[in-house]
Amino acid sequence: MLDNFEFASILQEIEDTLELLEAESHISDQLKKALHTRLEHRAAFLRTVEVADSRSATNIKDMWACLLDISAEVKVTACLGKAVPDCFSVKIQRKLASTVPPRPVIEVSQDAAFNHLEQICRDATVAVDVLKYHDSQSLLVSNAPQHQVRVLTSS
């Protein structure tokens, strides 16, 4: 169903929403900044995922790092929101589950959700280095500065 939406049209909707948000005068600056950051995060995430499987993308590691930075900004403003536990119910879950019986709704704490998102971004930056695989030697010579490989030879 979501395949019917063009990537560019989704990004355009986010950009249009950012413009509407900037023009809004009835929202406090603090809340406006928080909403702007979340929309910016969604756009950055979509752009990053869109090019993630491309072998020709040269800045994908920077894109994941930028996404991690924006995630930190979202986390700082999380206190401005309020929990809405009734927004997702077992009834809705049953409608979404088409072939399997619904599982219990798992509640994830906000801290755990942010930690998971940050871990995804960190893991993706490491995965980018692994994808720079040309031959077995390129795996031995790590692109990550914190890893060093010593090759022992018998004399």
N, C-alpha and C positions, 0 to 999 in steps of 0.2 A: 504494500500500500504506500509506504513512504518512497518507494522507487519512482513514483509518479511525479515527485517534486525534483526540479532541477536544482543543482548545487548553487548556481548563481542566483536563483530566485530566493532561496533561503537566506543567503548572505544579504541580498538586497532588502529583504524584510527586516533583517536585524539593523541594517544601516538606516532604513526609514524610521524604525522605532527609536534609534539613537537620536535622530534629528527631532522627532516629536518630543522626546524626553528633554532635550536641551531647550526647546521652546516652552516647556511647561513651567509656569511660575508659581503654582500652588503646592509644589513639593519642596521640602527643605533641601538645602545644598548637600547635606550629609547623605540623605536618602537618595538624592539624584545621583550622587557620585557612586553609591553602592549599586544602584540599578545599572548605571553606565558600565561599571566594572564587570558585572555579571553578563551583560550583553556583549561586551568586548571579549570576555572569556569564551562565550559560546561561539562567536565568530572565529576567534583564534583556534579553538578546538576543531571546528569544522574545516578550517584551512589546513591545519596540521594533519588531520586524519585523511583529508583528500589527497595530500601528496605523500603520505606515509609509505605507500607501497611503490612509489616511483624510485627507480634506481638512478634516475638522472637528477633528482633534486639534490642540490648541494647544501642547502641551508636547513635541512630538516632537523638537525640536532639543535640549532639555534631556535627553531620554532618550538620544540619541546621545552627548551629552557625558558623561553618567553612565556609559554603556557604555565610553567611552574611558578614564575614570578607573579603572573596575574592571579593564579590560584591563591597565593599568599595574600594578595590584596582582597580577594573575595572573603577569605577566612577572617580577616581583620574586621570586616563590616558585617559578619554573620550575626552579631549581637543586635542588629537593627531589625531583624526578622522575628517572627513569632511562630511557634510550632502550631501546625494544623493537623492533629492526628486523624481527624475524620476525612481528610482529603482522599484517602485511598482505603477502600473497604474490601471485605471478603466478597461482597456482592459484585463490585467492579472487577475484582480479580477473577471471579467465575466467568464473567463475560469475556475477559481477555484470554483465558485459558481455553483453547479450542479442542485440543486432543488429549490433554492430560488433566487429571483432577487437580484442583488448586492446592498449593502448599500453603502452610501458615504464613502470614505476613511477618516478615522479619524486620524488626525495628533496629536500625543502625544509628548509633549516636552521631552527632554532628562532628565530633572530633575524629571518630573512626572513619567517617566518610571523607573528610579532608585528608586524613593520613593516607587513605587508599588512593585518592586522586593524585596526591603528591608522589606516592610510590609509583604509580603508573607513569607519570612524567619522568621521574628519575630512571626507571627501568627502560623507557623508550629511548632516552639519550644514550644509554649503554648499548641497547640493541642496534642503534644506528651504527655504532662502531663495529659491531659484529657483522653487520651487513656489508661492510667494506671488504668483503672476502674476495680475494682474487685467486689465491692458491693456499696450500697448507702453510706456507711460510708466513703469509699475512696474518694468520691466526696466532702464530708464535710471537710476532712482533706486534704487540698490542698497541692500539691507537690511544688507549686510555692511559694517562700519565701515572696513575696510581698503581698500575700493574707492570711488573717487570718479569721477564722470563729469562732464566739462566739456563743455558744449554751446557751440559757437562759432557765432555768427551774423554774417552779413555786414551791414555798415552802409553 
